[in-house]
């Protein structure tokens, strides 16, 4: 939820406001003399926005993700559980069969 607060009003209760931003993903627009100046948000929210901005800077990654989603929607994908099961089965079949030693 986005809220607007003056820098002056936030000063006296900064710790509680910061905790609320972190727990409830509140975004507080901080104003100075009625003008928006900055935004206070929780770390998880910040990291998510940062990751999205970094992805946006690499359109080739976004294109690959879109193609992957389209292929999966068209039934061309493999569920992660199935992929791991196939991998596990191939690892079992690739293991050499132990030879019995004669005593």
C-alpha positions, 0 to 999 in steps of 0.5 A: 500500500502506498502512503504519503507522509511528510519527512517531519511526521516520519522523523518521530516514528521512523522505526515503527514506520520502517518496520511496517514498510518491511512487514506489510510492504507499505511504500511511504512517499516522503514529502518535504514542503508538500513535494514528493522527495523520496520513498521508504520501502522494505528491503524485500520490496526494494530487492524485488524492484532492483531485480526487475530493473536489472532484468529490464536492462537485459531485453535478451533475458526477457525475450528468452523468458517470454519464449519459454513461457509460450513454449510451456503454454503450448505444451512443449515444456517439462515440469520441474518434477518430471525433469528431476525424475528423468535426471534421477532415472538417467543417473541410476541407469548410467551407473556402472553395475558392480562386478562380483569379485571371486574370492 
